[in-house]
Each structure stands twice: as C-alpha cells, then as structure tokens.
C-alpha cells in the first residue's frame, strides 16, 4: 500500500447486545457484516484484531463460546455480527441444531446484511461443513468472502499447499472465485487488507 493512501483504522466500537433469534435483534439500518465459521476457528480473535481491541469479542480455547447473535456498532457507521460456530462443539445435538437454525435464519432474513465472511482454519484440509456452507451461500446469492485463520502455525509451503487445495475445491463451484484473505490474529497478518476490503464494501453500498 502506498504511503499516500491512509490506512483504515477503527476508532470506536460498542457492544449492542446478544440475541437468540434474528427476529428480536434490533435493526440500525446500517450495513451489517457477519462472521461465521466452525467452532474454535478463531472468529472472536479475528474480530478483536480488526477492531484493535483485546477483549471486545469473548475468546476461548473451548469450542462453542459464542452462543448467540452478537452485534457491535463500528464507528457509528456499520455493524459486526458475530454468529455462533457451526460443526463440532461440546454441546448437545439439539443445541447444535438450534445454533445452525439461528445462523441460517440470520443469513436469509437479515435485511441489513451486506456480506458474510466465512472463516476457515488454514491448518486443516477442506472440511465438509465449511464447503457446504460456502456453496449454500453461493446458491442463495448471499455475498461472501473467505478468511483463512491461524496461518502463523504453518510454514509458507504448507500454507500455500493448503490454500491451493481449498481453491481447487472452490473452482468446482465458483467462477470467478470468491475473495479470500490470509490472516493471523496472533501476528496481525491480513488485518489491514481485510479492513481495506470492508471499506470498499461500505463505499459500494452507500
């Protein structure tokens, strides 16, 4: 990025609330950007990174920390929606089903939603639950991007191979490919690129 181009920095973030159903989540009329992913993929850590806060979204080494739709107001301009993780979590099948319905209802019904980021663990092979969610978003024509997380745990060669494998799977369903980002909440990798893209989205919907 040129030194003449100002970096996008989030100034103020405030917690709006947690909601068990999209039908009772308040609408601000501001553009809303949602973050979804399998349990323990690093959603809360990524949100904290891009917002420049340490404890905005609650993090845990145990899957299933986020259990409701958590909304945050960013610079009185746009909204972050932190959704429950899908897939494995140390909860009952009934609870996992409830979380899955919560996510689906939000994605289909939320009028303020402008894009969704699907977080994917860069360390593991493509997971069926992730691929199903990504293809489903494409079928429903819901705008989305992919964020690879925890890349600090991989050597460059491993990361490249893992991303290439994922891209090969996506090419079976998408042309052109979805936008994707390489990130690490621990090393701050990819945070600025992601914020720049979010700024681009916000400019395009205003």
C-alpha positions in Angstrom: 0.0 0.0 0.0 1.3 3.5 -0.9 2.3 5.8 2.0 0.0 8.3 0.4 -3.1 6.1 1.0 -4.5 6.5 4.5 -4.9 3.2 6.4 -8.4 2.4 7.6 -8.4 2.3 11.4 -11.5 1.6 13.5 -11.9 4.3 16.1 -14.9 3.3 18.2 -16.6 0.0 18.8 -19.6 -0.5 21.1 -21.4 -3.7 22.0 -25.1 -3.6 21.1 -26.3 -6.9 22.5 -26.7 -10.6 22.2 -29.8 -12.2 20.7 -31.0 -15.8 20.5 -33.1 -15.1 17.3 -32.7 -12.8 14.4 -36.3 -11.7 14.8 -35.6 -9.9 18.0 -32.2 -8.4 17.0 -32.6 -4.7 16.6 -32.0 -3.2 13.1 -30.0 0.0 12.9 -30.3 0.4 9.2 -26.5 0.4 8.9 -24.6 -2.0 6.7 -24.1 -5.3 8.6 -21.1 -7.6 8.1 -21.4 -11.1 9.5 -18.6 -13.5 10.6 -19.3 -17.2 10.6 -17.2 -20.4 10.9 -16.7 -23.7 12.6 -16.4 -23.7 16.4 -13.0 -22.6 17.5 -11.9 -21.3 14.1 -10.8 -18.0 15.7 -13.8 -15.8 14.9 -13.7 -13.7 18.1 -9.9 -13.3 17.9 -10.2 -12.0 14.3 -12.9 -9.6 15.3 -10.8 -8.3 18.2 -7.8 -7.9 15.8 -9.5 -5.9 13.1 -11.2 -3.7 15.8 -7.9 -3.1 17.6 -9.3 -4.4 20.8 -8.2 -7.2 23.1 -11.5 -8.3 24.7 -14.3 -6.9 22.5 -15.5 -10.4 21.5 -15.0 -13.2 24.0 -12.5 -15.8 23.1 -11.9 -19.3 24.4 -9.9 -22.4 23.7 -13.1 -24.3 24.1 -15.4 -24.6 21.1 -18.8 -23.0 21.5 -18.0 -19.8 23.3 -20.3 -17.7 21.1 -23.8 -18.9 21.5 -26.0 -16.0 20.3 -26.0 -13.4 17.6 -23.6 -10.7 19.0 -23.9 -7.3 17.4 -21.3 -4.5 17.6 -21.5 -0.9 16.3 -18.4 0.2 14.5 -17.7 3.9 14.2 -21.4 4.6 14.2 -21.2 3.5 10.5 -21.5 -0.3 10.2 -22.4 -3.3 12.3 -20.4 -6.5 13.0 -22.5 -9.7 13.6 -20.6 -12.4 15.4 -22.5 -15.6 14.9 -22.3 -18.9 16.8 -19.8 -21.5 15.4 -21.2 -24.5 13.5 -19.9 -28.0 13.5 -18.2 -29.6 16.5 -18.8 -28.1 19.9 -19.1 -29.7 23.3 -22.8 -29.3 23.4 -25.9 -31.5 22.7 -27.1 -32.3 19.1 -30.2 -30.3 20.0 -28.2 -27.2 20.9 -26.1 -27.5 17.7 -29.3 -27.7 15.7 -30.6 -24.5 17.4 -27.4 -22.7 16.6 -27.5 -23.9 13.0 -31.1 -22.6 12.6 -30.0 -19.3 14.2 -27.3 -18.8 11.6 -29.5 -19.8 8.7 -32.3 -17.6 9.7 -30.0 -14.7 10.2 -28.4 -15.1 6.8 -31.7 -15.5 5.0 -33.7 -12.8 6.8 -31.3 -10.0 7.9 -32.1 -7.1 5.6 -29.1 -5.0 6.7 -26.6 -7.8 5.8 -24.2 -6.7 3.0 -21.7 -9.5 3.1 -20.6 -12.6 5.1 -17.1 -13.7 5.9 -16.6 -17.5 6.3 -13.6 -18.2 8.5 -11.6 -21.4 7.7 -8.8 -22.9 9.7 -5.8 -22.8 7.3 -4.2 -25.7 9.1 -6.7 -28.4 8.1 -7.9 -30.0 4.9 -11.2 -28.6 3.5 -14.0 -29.5 5.8 -17.3 -30.7 4.5 -19.2 -28.3 6.9 -17.3 -25.3 5.5 -17.7 -26.3 1.9 -21.4 -26.9 2.3 -21.8 -23.5 3.9 -19.8 -21.8 1.2 -21.7 -23.5 -1.7 -25.0 -22.7 0.1 -24.1 -19.0 0.3 -23.4 -19.1 -3.4 -26.7 -20.8 -4.2 -28.6 -18.3 -2.1 -26.7 -15.4 -3.8 -25.5 -14.0 -0.5 -22.3 -12.0 -1.0 -19.4 -13.6 0.9 -15.6 -13.8 1.3 -13.4 -16.4 2.8 -10.9 -15.8 5.6 -8.1 -18.3 6.3 -7.2 -18.1 10.0 -4.3 -19.3 12.2 -1.7 -19.1 9.4 1.1 -18.4 11.9 1.0 -22.1 12.8 2.1 -23.1 9.2 5.3 -22.8 7.2 4.8 -20.8 3.9 5.0 -24.0 1.8 2.3 -25.7 4.0 0.1 -22.6 3.8 0.4 -22.4 0.1 -0.4 -26.1 -0.4 -3.4 -25.9 1.9 -4.8 -22.8 0.2 -4.2 -24.3 -3.2 -6.2 -27.4 -2.2 -9.0 -25.3 -1.0 -9.1 -23.2 -4.1 -9.2 -26.4 -6.2 -12.4 -27.4 -4.4 -13.9 -24.0 -4.8 -13.2 -24.0 -8.6 -15.6 -26.8 -8.9 -18.4 -24.5 -7.9 -17.4 -20.9 -8.5 -16.3 -18.8 -11.4 -14.9 -16.3 -10.6 -13.6 -17.5 -7.2 -14.7 -15.8 -4.0 -12.4 -13.2 -2.5 -10.2 -14.7 0.2 -7.8 -13.4 2.8 -4.8 -14.9 4.7 -4.9 -13.9 8.4 -3.4 -14.4 11.8 -4.9 -12.7 14.9 -1.7 -13.6 16.7 0.7 -11.8 14.3 -1.9 -9.3 12.9 -1.3 -10.7 9.4 -4.0 -9.7 6.9 -5.9 -7.3 9.2 -5.2 -4.2 7.2 -6.1 -5.9 3.9 -9.4 -7.1 5.4 -10.2 -3.6 6.7 -9.5 -2.1 3.3 -11.8 -4.6 1.7 -14.6 -3.9 4.2 -14.1 -0.2 3.4 -14.6 -1.0 -0.3 -17.8 -2.9 0.5 -19.1 0.0 2.6 -18.3 2.5 -0.1 -20.1 0.4 -2.7 -23.4 0.1 -0.6 -23.6 3.8 0.4 
